[in-house]
């Protein structure tokens, strides 16, 4: 089983971010938000996959270019980090501390990038254990992750690809966090909610003050649910249903491959797509989907959310 997980992890690193990026190219992202909770969303939509990063960030504030990681300010307290178009991480700045949510592939020194935004003490939180969310941990001393994903993340550090990108840097030590925990940044509190499905230890992070939910890959526009390390579709749907308890507390979603704020209705769209897979709705229209593990299916909802699954 370890050999299987190791092989899956290596291939996930090489294939997963590419397929997610391609999928995003077919989706119209929701409108950008300038000031959380105080501004109406503009009517225009950008096709994020076919636009340069600058085009996807109209009126989002300042933008700084690094070797491969670009930062853009989304609101007074939140910055997006775009790691070479393959993964997104976030910086949330309070009055006392700042949080780094996902460290992406770490294709350059993520901490140096963060330091262009803030010099406050940092807390690093990983939404789950896949390589394109934890490899940048190499530039920090410690990172928080759900206990059910610790082994998944640690295994990924043993892959040759890790050292190829980051030399011989030692990965951050893991500390665990799970539902019910919170992180006080000073004026902003981040709350942890479990959402097992895409991985067993997937989490979402609620920023009530900015009314934003950070979802990693658990809620996005192209969700892999065909891997051996994923839960059943039925269990994933139950986890999504449980998350409804905080539905009134956020207006926007930032996921692990976003380039701007997504409207919170992505939650309902994603959950509906999962339910359609369970019920076999329009299953005859589902397309063949080839990936490193073989062939499976992808179901697209009427809202354009894609769920990859094993029939």
C-alpha positions, 0 to 999 in steps of 0.5 A: 500500500505504501508503494501505491500511495508513493506512486500516486503521490508522485504522479499527482505532483506531475499531473494534478496541477496541470489538469486542474489548470486546464479545467479552470480554463473552461470556467468563467470565474465569478466577479472580483471583490474589492472590499469584503462585506462592503462592495457589490460584486461587479457584473463583468466576468473574466475567463481566468484560464485564457487571460494573463494574471494581470487581466484576471485581477482588475481593481484587486490592488497592488501586484508584485512580481517574483521569479515564479510567484506573483502576489496580488492584494484582494482586500485590505487583509488578504493577498493571493499568491499565484505559484506559476499558474499551478496553485494558489496560496493566501496571506491573511494579515491581522494586527498581531500575526499573519497566516499563510494558507497553503504554501503551494509548490514552493517554486521559489522561497515562499517566506521571502514572498510573504515578507514583501507583504508583512513582517508580522509573526507567521502561522502556516496552515495547510488545507490538505497534504497534496504536494501542490499545497505543502511543498513550500513548507520547506521555507518555514519552521512549522506548519499546521495540518489535519492529523489525518493528512500528516502521513500523506504530506510526509510521504510526498517529501520523499519524492525526488521532485521535492528535492529537484525543486527545493534542493536539500531543504528540510520540510517544516515540522508538522503541528496538527489542527482540526475542527474546533480550533481557531487562530487569533491573528489580532482582529481576525480569527481563522476557524477550522472546519473538517471536510474529508473527501478529496483527502481524509484530512481536508479542512476549510478555514473560515475568516468571519471578519472578511466573510471568506471561506478558504477551501483548498481543493475540497470545494473548487471547479474541478475536483478529483474524487477518483483517487484511492486516497479520496473518500466515497462520494457519499461520505464527501456529500455528507461532509459538504452538508455538514459545512452548511452550518457556516453557510451564512457566515461567508460571501466569498470562496478562495480555493487552491487554484483560484485567481480571484474571489469566487462567489459563495454560491460555488458551495451549492454548485459543488455540492449539487454536482456531487449529488448528481454523481451519486444519483447518476443524473445524466450519467450517460453524458459524463465524459471519459477522463484519462489520468495517470491511474487509468480511465474514469469519468468526469461529470459536469453540472449545469453550473460547470463544476466538474467532479472526476470519479470512478463509475 
